[in-house]
Amino acid sequence: MNKHQIHAVPTNIITGFLGVGKTSAIMHLLKQKPKAERWAILVNEFGEIGIDGSLFKGQQSEEQGFFIREVPGGCMCCAAGVPMQVALNQLLLKAKPDRLLIEPTGLGHPLEVLQVLKSEHYKESLLLQKTITLVDARKLTDLRYTSHDTFNQQIAMADIIIGNKLDLYQGEDQANLLAYVKAIGKASAQIEFTQQGEIDLSLLQGSNLTDSVAAASHHHSHDSQTLAADLPIPECGFIKATNQGEGFSSIGWRFSADKIFNHRRLFSFLADLKVERMKGSFITDNGLIGYNLTTDALTATDLQECLESRIEIIADSIRDDLEVELLSCLDS
């Protein structure tokens, strides 16, 4: 690619519901990036704080050819796609990438993302390739998933279905996913099974075969027009934001860099959470640490960079005492 021209950048949407392992899959793909290439990653999160961007940046750098941009606060395509397009345009101009990966929030409608990418504006600059949807087949016995429009849309539009967390499957889980994709997925959809998001770079290649890009209607709300990810942190040293929509609620906090967390108390607090999803990046007395909590496990990763502590929690409902408990994890 001419470094002064952005033309036909191979582009993949990597989607999937909450906690299925999208970020892990992207991290695994980044490890396979050819050394000479520049990759751009556009990440969207349901919450307004924005965690994934800091987690990616804490493990990858622009010097290594990775360029990350985040769009927090629910759907990238609110307001006719303006937030997404602004972020995408800036990312493309800065990175001039050899490949673009887009990770919509697990509660977002991927057809809306595809609608923006297939618009006339990106006709020359982007080359749409395979849409990959990660699915935890164990969730097919849970009506909260199978009755959720977003969950089904993610499967219906996928070129490739990845049955992730294979190591945790039992009984008919694998067969159930094959049957479910046959019922609502594309006839041409390819199905693969893996664990810990370990997917091969070769799966990204090939044409995107989704013809219909009619966007679904959706509803979610924010605290304000200005997202908490963009606001200055007040004198108290932290800022909180909430979001609701698609049957879930989120709550998140940002802390100023001088707020140091007690690693032991923090880990205990996070491990005891009974929520659908939690991600965080923290400055602790034991170093810079990224945390990831799903319904399966809490994992921790050392970070190379963490400019401020952030946490985002998603659940059916949010307990009122979470802030008090989180603040108690700070070193006095």
Secondary structure, 3 states (H helix, E strand, C coil): CCCCCCCCEEEEEEEECCCCCHHHHHHHHHHCCCCCCCEEEEEECCCCCCCHHHHHHCCCCHHHCEEEEEECCCCCCHHHHHHHHHHHHHHHHHHCCCEEEEECCCCCCHHHHHHHHCCHHHCCCEEEECCEEEECHHHHHCHHHHCCHHHHHHHHCCCEEEECCHHHCCCCHHHHHHHHHHHHCCCCCEEEECCCCCCCHHHHCCECCCCCCCCCCCCEEECCCCCHHHCCCCCCCEEEEEEEECCEEEEEEEECCCCCECHHHHHHHHHCCCCCEEEEEEEECCEEEEEEECCCCEEEEECCCCCCEEEEEEECCCCCCHHHHHHCCECC
